[in-house]
Amino acid sequence: MLLRGDLYLFASLMNSKLKREGNFLKLLLTSIQQVIDLGMKNGGTDAKICGSGGGGSVLFFAEDRRNWLVS
């Protein structure tokens, strides 16, 4: 579309792709939030999402080691 100079069609395709990704991201973020909630219930006081599209992890800060969840 860009090579043909059809910027409006290009923008439309970008928007439809974003909408499809948005549905996937909502599902993914719900799953990540469940992990964060579990970590917080088990002694975490703060959480940071780390990683990229190829994988990732959630880093937790906890003050009391006896409450750490190990899996």
N, CA, C and O atoms as a DFTB+ gen file, in Angstrom:
284 C
 N C O
     1  1       0.814      -1.178       0.000
     2  2       0.000       0.000       0.000
     3  2       0.869       1.258       0.000
     4  3       0.546       2.252      -0.650
     5  1       1.964       1.196       0.732
     6  2       2.844       2.364       0.777
     7  2       3.495       2.625      -0.578
     8  3       3.609       3.772      -1.012
     9  1       3.919       1.553      -1.239
    10  2       4.571       1.724      -2.540
    11  2       3.606       2.291      -3.578
    12  3       4.014       3.010      -4.490
    13  1       2.325       1.960      -3.430
    14  2       1.320       2.495      -4.353
    15  2       0.842       3.878      -3.941
    16  3       0.124       4.542      -4.688
    17  1       1.242       4.308      -2.754
    18  2       0.841       5.627      -2.274
    19  2      -0.560       5.674      -1.679
    20  3      -1.129       6.752      -1.509
    21  1      -1.112       4.515      -1.363
    22  2      -2.455       4.465      -0.786
    23  2      -2.348       4.519       0.739
    24  3      -2.448       3.498       1.418
    25  1      -2.146       5.715       1.254
    26  2      -1.944       5.890       2.686
    27  2      -3.200       5.590       3.493
    28  3      -3.106       5.125       4.629
    29  1      -4.354       5.845       2.932
    30  2      -5.598       5.590       3.658
    31  2      -5.835       4.101       3.851
    32  3      -6.264       3.677       4.924
    33  1      -5.563       3.305       2.827
    34  2      -5.697       1.856       2.968
    35  2      -4.649       1.324       3.940
    36  3      -4.941       0.445       4.752
    37  1      -3.436       1.853       3.860
    38  2      -2.387       1.454       4.790
    39  2      -2.819       1.745       6.232
    40  3      -2.673       0.894       7.110
    41  1      -3.345       2.937       6.470
    42  2      -3.804       3.308       7.814
    43  2      -4.940       2.392       8.263
    44  3      -4.995       2.003       9.430
    45  1      -5.838       2.049       7.355
    46  2      -6.950       1.159       7.681
    47  2      -6.430      -0.225       8.081
    48  3      -6.923      -0.816       9.042
    49  1      -5.451      -0.737       7.358
    50  2      -4.855      -2.039       7.692
    51  2      -4.156      -1.991       9.046
    52  3      -4.252      -2.936       9.828
    53  1      -3.453      -0.891       9.326
    54  2      -2.797      -0.735      10.630
    55  2      -3.841      -0.779      11.744
    56  3      -3.633      -1.429      12.768
    57  1      -4.940      -0.100      11.547
    58  2      -5.987      -0.045      12.562
    59  2      -6.611      -1.417      12.793
    60  3      -6.853      -1.795      13.940
    61  1      -6.877      -2.170      11.726
    62  2      -7.487      -3.490      11.898
    63  2      -6.511      -4.445      12.587
    64  3      -6.931      -5.275      13.394
    65  1      -5.229      -4.342      12.283
    66  2      -4.220      -5.170      12.957
    67  2      -4.163      -4.832      14.437
    68  3      -4.083      -5.731      15.274
    69  1      -4.203      -3.564      14.766
    70  2      -4.167      -3.138      16.158
    71  2      -5.363      -3.687      16.928
    72  3      -5.223      -4.110      18.075
    73  1      -6.535      -3.683      16.301
    74  2      -7.731      -4.215      16.962
    75  2      -7.581      -5.705      17.243
    76  3      -7.940      -6.171      18.324
    77  1      -7.047      -6.463      16.267
    78  2      -6.839      -7.903      16.479
    79  2      -5.822      -8.140      17.580
    80  3      -6.027      -9.005      18.431
    81  1      -4.728      -7.389      17.580
    82  2      -3.716      -7.531      18.626
    83  2      -4.284      -7.124      19.978
    84  3      -3.937      -7.710      21.003
    85  1      -5.149      -6.129      19.982
    86  2      -5.740      -5.669      21.231
    87  2      -6.496      -6.770      21.945
    88  3      -6.411      -6.890      23.167
    89  1      -7.241      -7.580      21.194
    90  2      -7.964      -8.700      21.795
    91  2      -6.996      -9.690      22.419
    92  3      -7.240     -10.186      23.519
    93  1      -5.903      -9.984      21.730
    94  2      -4.890     -10.897      22.266
    95  2      -4.222     -10.296      23.490
    96  3      -4.001     -10.991      24.482
    97  1      -3.897      -9.002      23.427
    98  2      -3.233      -8.357      24.559
    99  2      -4.116      -8.328      25.793
   100  3      -3.612      -8.459      26.909
   101  1      -5.424      -8.161      25.622
   102  2      -6.333      -8.196      26.769
   103  2      -6.268      -9.557      27.458
   104  3      -6.220      -9.634      28.686
   105  1      -6.267     -10.623      26.670
   106  2      -6.175     -11.973      27.220
   107  2      -4.841     -12.176      27.921
   108  3      -4.787     -12.730      29.019
   109  1      -3.770     -11.728      27.286
   110  2      -2.434     -11.869      27.862
   111  2      -2.304     -11.076      29.158
   112  3      -1.784     -11.586      30.151
   113  1      -2.770      -9.844      29.152
   114  2      -2.669      -9.013      30.348
   115  2      -3.508      -9.569      31.487
   116  3      -3.133      -9.433      32.651
   117  1      -4.636     -10.191      31.171
   118  2      -5.441     -10.831      32.211
   119  2      -4.651     -11.961      32.849
   120  3      -4.673     -12.113      34.070
   121  1      -3.952     -12.758      32.046
   122  2      -3.142     -13.854      32.568
   123  2      -1.996     -13.329      33.420
   124  3      -1.723     -13.868      34.493
   125  1      -1.328     -12.288      32.955
   126  2      -0.224     -11.702      33.717
   127  2      -0.744     -11.137      35.030
   128  3      -0.092     -11.279      36.065
   129  1      -1.903     -10.502      35.001
   130  2      -2.475      -9.940      36.226
   131  2      -2.769     -11.044      37.232
   132  3      -2.611     -10.837      38.435
   133  1      -3.192     -12.212      36.762
   134  2      -3.441     -13.339      37.661
   135  2      -2.147     -13.785      38.340
   136  3      -2.151     -14.111      39.527
   137  1      -1.051     -13.801      37.602
   138  2       0.248     -14.153      38.175
   139  2       0.656     -13.114      39.222
   140  3       1.124     -13.464      40.305
   141  1       0.477     -11.847      38.891
   142  2       0.827     -10.777      39.826
   143  2      -0.033     -10.870      41.086
   144  3       0.486     -10.744      42.195
   145  1      -1.317     -11.084      40.934
   146  2      -2.200     -11.212      42.093
   147  2      -1.765     -12.368      42.994
   148  3      -1.760     -12.229      44.217
   149  1      -1.402     -13.501      42.404
   150  2      -0.947     -14.649      43.168
   151  2       0.336     -14.323      43.923
   152  3       0.480     -14.662      45.098
   153  1       1.262     -13.665      43.238
   154  2       2.508     -13.278      43.895
   155  2       2.281     -12.325      45.044
   156  3       2.933     -12.442      46.082
   157  1       1.374     -11.387      44.882
   158  2       1.076     -10.430      45.952
   159  2       0.408     -11.114      47.142
   160  3       0.656     -10.749      48.291
   161  1      -0.432     -12.098      46.866
   162  2      -1.089     -12.835      47.951
   163  2      -0.092     -13.679      48.728
   164  3      -0.365     -14.071      49.863
   165  1       1.059     -13.965      48.130
   166  2       2.057     -14.824      48.753
   167  2       3.278     -14.049      49.214
   168  3       4.379     -14.597      49.257
   169  1       3.098     -12.790      49.557
   170  2       4.172     -12.036      50.185
   171  2       4.821     -10.967      49.333
   172  3       5.635     -10.196      49.841
   173  1       4.493     -10.897      48.070
   174  2       5.068      -9.849      47.235
   175  2       4.517      -8.490      47.629
   176  3       3.346      -8.360      47.987
   177  1       5.373      -7.479      47.558
   178  2       4.908      -6.127      47.855
   179  2       4.907      -5.264      46.599
   180  3       4.185      -4.270      46.525
   181  1       5.706      -5.641      45.623
   182  2       5.789      -4.928      44.349
   183  2       6.073      -5.934      43.250
   184  3       6.627      -7.004      43.505
   185  1       5.691      -5.591      42.026
   186  2       5.915      -6.481      40.885
   187  2       6.324      -5.664      39.675
   188  3       5.912      -4.516      39.510
   189  1       7.152      -6.284      38.821
   190  2       7.599      -5.653      37.576
   191  2       7.550      -6.706      36.490
   192  3       8.107      -7.792      36.653
   193  1       6.889      -6.400      35.376
   194  2       6.852      -7.300      34.229
   195  2       8.154      -7.105      33.457
   196  3       8.513      -5.981      33.107
   197  1       8.852      -8.199      33.196
   198  2      10.136      -8.157      32.483
   199  2      10.051      -9.051      31.259
   200  3       9.335     -10.053      31.269
   201  1      10.767      -8.704      30.214
   202  2      10.820      -9.558      29.042
   203  2      10.249      -8.880      27.820
   204  3       9.916      -7.695      27.826
   205  1      10.147      -9.679      26.769
   206  2       9.660      -9.140      25.502
   207  2       8.779     -10.175      24.819
   208  3       8.316     -11.121      25.456
   209  1       8.550      -9.996      23.543
   210  2       7.665     -10.865      22.796
   211  2       8.071     -12.324      22.767
   212  3       7.227     -13.192      22.545
   213  1       9.347     -12.615      22.988
   214  2       9.813     -13.995      22.949
   215  2       9.662     -14.722      24.263
   216  3      10.008     -15.899      24.359
   217  1       9.162     -14.063      25.259
   218  2       9.018     -14.656      26.583
   219  2       9.128     -13.573      27.627
   220  3       9.231     -12.391      27.298
   221  1       9.107     -13.953      28.838
   222  2       9.206     -12.947      29.875
   223  2       9.003     -13.543      31.241
   224  3       8.871     -14.756      31.399
   225  1       8.982     -12.670      32.225
   226  2       8.794     -13.092      33.596
   227  2       8.230     -11.930      34.393
   228  3       8.141     -10.802      33.908
   229  1       7.856     -12.230      35.616
   230  2       7.411     -11.201      36.537
   231  2       8.371     -11.238      37.712
   232  3       8.563     -12.280      38.338
   233  1       8.966     -10.104      38.004
   234  2       9.897      -9.965      39.114
   235  2       9.130      -9.409      40.304
   236  3       8.446      -8.392      40.190
   237  1       9.244     -10.079      41.443
   238  2       8.563      -9.633      42.655
   239  2       9.573      -9.169      43.685
   240  3      10.683      -9.693      43.775
   241  1       9.168      -8.183      44.457
   242  2       9.914      -7.774      45.638
   243  2       9.104      -8.242      46.834
   244  3       7.898      -8.005      46.905
   245  1       9.769      -8.909      47.778
   246  2       9.102      -9.373      48.992
   247  2      10.056      -9.160      50.157
   248  3      11.264      -9.360      50.024
   249  1       9.523      -8.762      51.273
   250  2      10.371      -8.500      52.429
   251  2      10.638      -9.739      53.265
   252  3      11.715      -9.853      53.850
   253  1       9.705     -10.661      53.342
   254  2       9.834     -11.820      54.217
   255  2       9.989     -13.075      53.373
   256  3       9.046     -13.483      52.695
   257  1      11.161     -13.690      53.404
   258  2      11.421     -14.877      52.578
   259  2      10.486     -16.034      52.872
   260  3      10.217     -16.843      51.983
   261  1       9.991     -16.134      54.076
   262  2       9.109     -17.256      54.433
   263  2       7.815     -17.235      53.618
   264  3       7.145     -18.262      53.508
   265  1       7.459     -16.101      53.055
   266  2       6.230     -15.986      52.282
   267  2       6.421     -16.162      50.794
   268  3       5.449     -16.093      50.041
   269  1       7.648     -16.387      50.344
   270  2       7.891     -16.508      48.910
   271  2       7.258     -17.760      48.369
   272  3       7.303     -18.821      48.993
   273  1       6.669     -17.627      47.208
   274  2       6.091     -18.750      46.502
   275  2       7.118     -19.244      45.497
   276  3       7.578     -18.471      44.657
   277  1       7.478     -20.490      45.568
   278  2       8.452     -21.055      44.641
   279  2       7.741     -22.078      43.789
   280  3       7.097     -22.995      44.299
   281  1       7.865     -21.910      42.460
   282  2       7.230     -22.897      41.569
   283  2       8.136     -23.210      40.424
   284  3       7.786     -24.018      39.563
